Structures are given as C-alpha cells and as structure tokens.
Amino acid sequence: MSSAATRTSQSSTETPSAAEPPAVPETRAAPEPRAFEPAAVELRAAVDYADYRLVPARRPWRWVGTVVVAIGVAAIVWSLATNPRWEWGVVAQWFTAKSVVNGLVETLKLTAISGALGFILGFILALMRLSASPLLVSVSWTFSWIFRSTPLLVQMLLWYNLGYLYEKISLGIPFTDIRFFEAQTTTLISQFAAAVLGLTLNQAAYSAEIIRGGILSVDQGQLEAAAALGIPAWRRSTRIVLPQAMRAILPTAFNEIIGLVKGTSIVYVLAYSELFYTVQVIYNRTQQVLPLLLVATLWYVVITSVLSVFQYYIERHYSKGAVRTLPLTPLQKARKFFATHAPVNTAGRK
C-alpha cells in the first residue's frame, strides 16, 4: 500500500501538470542603437594638390646607359666625319649620278616584279599544300624543298644557261607533234628573264611557307562557326581567315621583301645592270672602291627604310582586330613625347 502510493507520488512529480503552461524559450533583447558618431561617417574634405611640388622619379641607371650609348654614337659619328679615307665628296658625286640612278631603277624593277609574282605563286602553293589532294600536297612540298635547298646563285646560273639543256622552248599538246609556239631558248631567256625567274621561284618557295603558317595560325573554330552560319567558303577565306592571318604573315613577308631587295645584288653574275653591278663597273674603272660601295649601301638603306615605313602602317591597319587601341604613329608619338616632357610651370608652388 505504501509502495504503490510512493510510485504514484513519484510519477506525479515527474510529469508536468496539465494546468501548467509550457516553457517559453528565452529571447534576447535587441541591442540598443549606438549613438550617432559624426566623426566616423563624415567624408574627408578633398585635398588640393595644386600647391604640392612635383618630384620626378629618379632613374640613375637609365641616365648612365644613355650617357654611355651617346658617347659611343658620338665617337662613331666623329670617326665617319673626320676620317678622310671615307671620301664623302666622292660619295656625294656618285650618289645621284645617272648611271647609279639607272641601276637603282633596275633594282626596284626586279624587286617589284619578282616580289609580286613570288607571293602570288607562293599563295597558290600554300593553298595546294593545305588541300586534301595528295598530288597537290606532294607537288607543293617538292617545289619548296627543291628551291629552298639550292643556293640562289646556282638557280640564276641554271636559268641563264637553260639553252644548253633545251635548245628550243615550245608550247603545245604534250606527247604529240602539235605545237602552238616555239622559239630559241637563248632568245627567250635573256639576262632580265633569268634574273626574274630565279628571284621569283626562290621567293615563291619561301612565301608559300610563310602564307601557310599564317593561315594555320587562325583558330579553326572560327571557320566552323562561320560554316555553321552558312557563310560561303570564299567569303570565309577573304573576310575571316586572311585578315587574321595577315597579322602573322606581314612581319615575315616584309623581311622577305627586304631580303629580296638586297638579293637582287646577286644578279651581277649575269652582268645585268642593276645597282650593285653598276657600282662594280664604276669602281673597276675609277678604283674608288670604298666610296662607291658606300653609295650602293646608302641606297639599300633608303629602300629598306621606306619599306619599313610601309610595313609599320600596314601592320597597324591589320591590328584593328587584335588590340583595343591602335598603336601610335611616329608623328603621334613625337607629339605625345613633347606634350609629356613640356616644362611644368612651378611658379607659386611650394
């Protein structure tokens, strides 16, 4: 009896009474808002830097390098101006002589014709190399292999002596006796023709690889996207591939053209009256070797400088799709330099 009463009393103490309300979880009071601090949020007044003195950054090693290079350049210029063995009077006498100018014209003619034909043929060879035809690929590869493997001097002499191998050159239907045209080889292959053939074919072999490399540098995904949009193949090549490939082609192509200008000097072996051969004829007669070589050198420098200017502006034109802002022209660079380095008026500053 007592034990049952005890269990009942224990159970009644363990279970909460039905009349007692459930416990409510304690909630923290919201923090009181902090007092407004005007010093913490007040904007700092704008500082006027007009009275501050501008101090340029010190770059001592740049000045040391500039002084050393300037001394070296001055020494070279002084040597060229004071050494009488350069014979600058003779250089000035022959620089614009009629025979020298005529040789210069022939050099420019060879460069223009061989360069244009060489790059046209090189473009065709590059397309052949990229085609799916094994025959076209083999012919293009073999052409580049042969003409890049043989010296230009050998090619010149070979074309000039082609009459020894073939007395006549004819045009007709192969493997038949039908001939539309026939002439003596020595009549067709003159000094000028041999020079153009040698320079053109040699240039085409190198141009083909330059153009092929430029075309392969374009992301193929762009071609796939253009084909998916239904753009014709010719328009894809001229409007998408070539403008981007030109950025990779132009620097090396201009190097080839500059090399072609100087490569025309090898035509002297054919006794063709281009610039270098003309200078040789003159100094063999006057025995003024060094001044006349300097005449030819200065003309080559002039031609190369003009081509470099054209290269800069053409590359600048084709860089529109690769840079956000076009590079400055030399005139714009000069204006920017003088505007940046103009003297600053420091009157009234501390």
Protein Blocks (a to p, Z undefined) as FASTA:
>chain_A
ZZmmmmmmmmmmmpccfklccdddddddddddddddfklmpccddddfklpccdddddfk
lmmmmmmmmmmmmmmmmmmmmmmklommlmmmmmmgmklmmmmmmmmmmmmmmmmmmmmm
mmmmmmmmmmmbfklmmmmmmmmmmmmmpcfklmmmmmmmmmmmmmbacdddehiabdfb
dcdfklmmcfklmmmmmmmmmmmmmmmmmmmmmmmmpcfklmmmmmmnopafklmmmmmm
mmmmmmmmmmmmmmmmmmmmmmmmmmmmnopacfklmmmmmmmmnopmklmmmmmmmmmm
mmmmmmmmmmmmmmmmmmmmmpfbdcddfklmmmmmmmmmpccdfehiZZ
